[in-house]
Amino acid sequence: MTCTHAVAFNHTAYDRFVEEVPAEEGPAFDAFIGEHAAVDQYLAHRIADGAYRAVVTSPRLATQPFLMQGADADLSLRERYII
């Protein structure tokens, strides 16, 4: 799962996220991006390795304009999306 637009965490998952994802630019942030490319890639990897459990909603709760062009874009709900 990529293109993470809306994420809800419980407190233990949030604590892990804050611990593992650098909040400011600098060497630690550069290393994180070098390893994961982006936060959505980090989350996908950590979900796959069992660090997080995830529930994916369908239809989407949020999106971005680029993703509204796909065949699975839930266009009937377009006015409800937070973009």
Secondary structure, 3 states (H helix, E strand, C coil): CCCCCCCCCCHHHHHHHHHHCCCCCCHHHHHHHHHHCCHHHHHHHHHHCCCCCCCCCCCCCECCHHHHHCCCCCHHHHHHCEC
